Amino acid sequence: MKIIFTKTALGDLDSIYHFREQPTAKRLVKSILKEIKILEKHPEAAPVDELFIDQIKIICSLVVAKGLYKILYFTEKETVYISGYGIADKIRLLMLEKNIMRDN
């Protein structure tokens, strides 16, 4: 499978890079990108994210960087689209702020 990063995901990755001290940021981004590569051969490696159950696309979340970040992605045909990143324990808060979650 091919991996494509959305503009949002690239912006998120850039934010991660600039948020940390430089040596740490480089290692962190390198680690995240290395862990994403598993999706090329195993796009089913991560579970469907329960926050997105009611969405049109099936969004999966891969926890990376020793549990620090959560990568959100979806697949179409032979492509994995990385749609964004977030701090793993703050994803719910970010989703509520962006009004992406649907009302029950």
C-alpha positions as a Python dict, from the first residue, in 0.01 Angstrom:
ca = {
    (1, 'M'): (0, 0, 0),
    (2, 'K'): (98, 359, -60),
    (3, 'I'): (95, 611, 226),
    (4, 'I'): (-26, 966, 170),
    (5, 'F'): (-22, 1240, 433),
    (6, 'T'): (-307, 1492, 428),
    (7, 'K'): (-225, 1862, 469),
    (8, 'T'): (-364, 1841, 821),
    (9, 'A'): (-136, 1549, 907),
    (10, 'L'): (169, 1730, 769),
    (11, 'G'): (78, 2036, 974),
    (12, 'D'): (36, 1822, 1284),
    (13, 'L'): (374, 1659, 1225),
    (14, 'D'): (531, 2002, 1176),
    (15, 'S'): (377, 2116, 1505),
    (16, 'I'): (518, 1813, 1684),
    (17, 'Y'): (860, 1891, 1538),
    (18, 'H'): (854, 2257, 1644),
    (19, 'F'): (697, 2196, 1984),
    (20, 'R'): (991, 1994, 2115),
    (21, 'E'): (1359, 2076, 2161),
    (22, 'Q'): (1546, 2006, 1838),
    (23, 'P'): (1735, 1683, 1918),
    (24, 'T'): (1426, 1536, 2081),
    (25, 'A'): (1200, 1658, 1801),
    (26, 'K'): (1412, 1495, 1531),
    (27, 'R'): (1415, 1161, 1714),
    (28, 'L'): (1042, 1180, 1783),
    (29, 'V'): (943, 1259, 1424),
    (30, 'K'): (1181, 994, 1291),
    (31, 'S'): (1027, 740, 1531),
    (32, 'I'): (672, 833, 1428),
    (33, 'L'): (753, 803, 1057),
    (34, 'K'): (923, 468, 1113),
    (35, 'E'): (618, 333, 1297),
    (36, 'I'): (385, 456, 1022),
    (37, 'K'): (574, 245, 768),
    (38, 'I'): (415, -70, 916),
    (39, 'L'): (88, 46, 759),
    (40, 'E'): (234, -8, 410),
    (41, 'K'): (220, -384, 464),
    (42, 'H'): (-33, -404, 746),
    (43, 'P'): (-300, -134, 719),
    (44, 'E'): (-517, -337, 953),
    (45, 'A'): (-253, -314, 1229),
    (46, 'A'): (-451, -61, 1431),
    (47, 'P'): (-809, -87, 1555),
    (48, 'V'): (-1097, 128, 1440),
    (49, 'D'): (-1108, 435, 1664),
    (50, 'E'): (-1430, 429, 1867),
    (51, 'L'): (-1459, 808, 1844),
    (52, 'F'): (-1520, 773, 1472),
    (53, 'I'): (-1765, 481, 1464),
    (54, 'D'): (-2046, 694, 1320),
    (55, 'Q'): (-1835, 864, 1054),
    (56, 'I'): (-1858, 800, 681),
    (57, 'K'): (-1498, 676, 662),
    (58, 'I'): (-1363, 408, 891),
    (59, 'I'): (-1089, 580, 1089),
    (60, 'C'): (-824, 374, 1264),
    (61, 'S'): (-580, 493, 1525),
    (62, 'L'): (-226, 374, 1564),
    (63, 'V'): (-57, 460, 1894),
    (64, 'V'): (310, 548, 1838),
    (65, 'A'): (611, 700, 2012),
    (66, 'K'): (575, 482, 2321),
    (67, 'G'): (209, 573, 2359),
    (68, 'L'): (261, 946, 2338),
    (69, 'Y'): (84, 1009, 2007),
    (70, 'K'): (-211, 866, 1820),
    (71, 'I'): (-207, 862, 1440),
    (72, 'L'): (-546, 874, 1273),
    (73, 'Y'): (-575, 716, 930),
    (74, 'F'): (-813, 558, 683),
    (75, 'T'): (-769, 340, 377),
    (76, 'E'): (-913, 360, 28),
    (77, 'K'): (-826, 97, -230),
    (78, 'E'): (-448, 55, -211),
    (79, 'T'): (-375, 376, -21),
    (80, 'V'): (-342, 462, 347),
    (81, 'Y'): (-425, 826, 419),
    (82, 'I'): (-268, 967, 734),
    (83, 'S'): (-527, 1222, 839),
    (84, 'G'): (-383, 1360, 1162),
    (85, 'Y'): (-196, 1319, 1487),
    (86, 'G'): (-275, 1400, 1841),
    (87, 'I'): (-157, 1348, 2192),
    (88, 'A'): (-301, 1006, 2270),
    (89, 'D'): (-494, 1097, 2583),
    (90, 'K'): (-626, 1427, 2446),
    (91, 'I'): (-783, 1302, 2122),
    (92, 'R'): (-1134, 1312, 2271),
    (93, 'L'): (-1090, 1674, 2377),
    (94, 'L'): (-959, 1773, 2034),
    (95, 'M'): (-1251, 1599, 1864),
    (96, 'L'): (-1503, 1779, 2081),
    (97, 'E'): (-1339, 2114, 2013),
    (98, 'K'): (-1351, 2057, 1638),
    (99, 'N'): (-1712, 1930, 1652),
    (100, 'I'): (-1621, 1621, 1453),
    (101, 'M'): (-1804, 1386, 1686),
    (102, 'R'): (-2173, 1341, 1613),
    (103, 'D'): (-2437, 1397, 1876),
    (104, 'N'): (-2600, 1079, 2009),
}
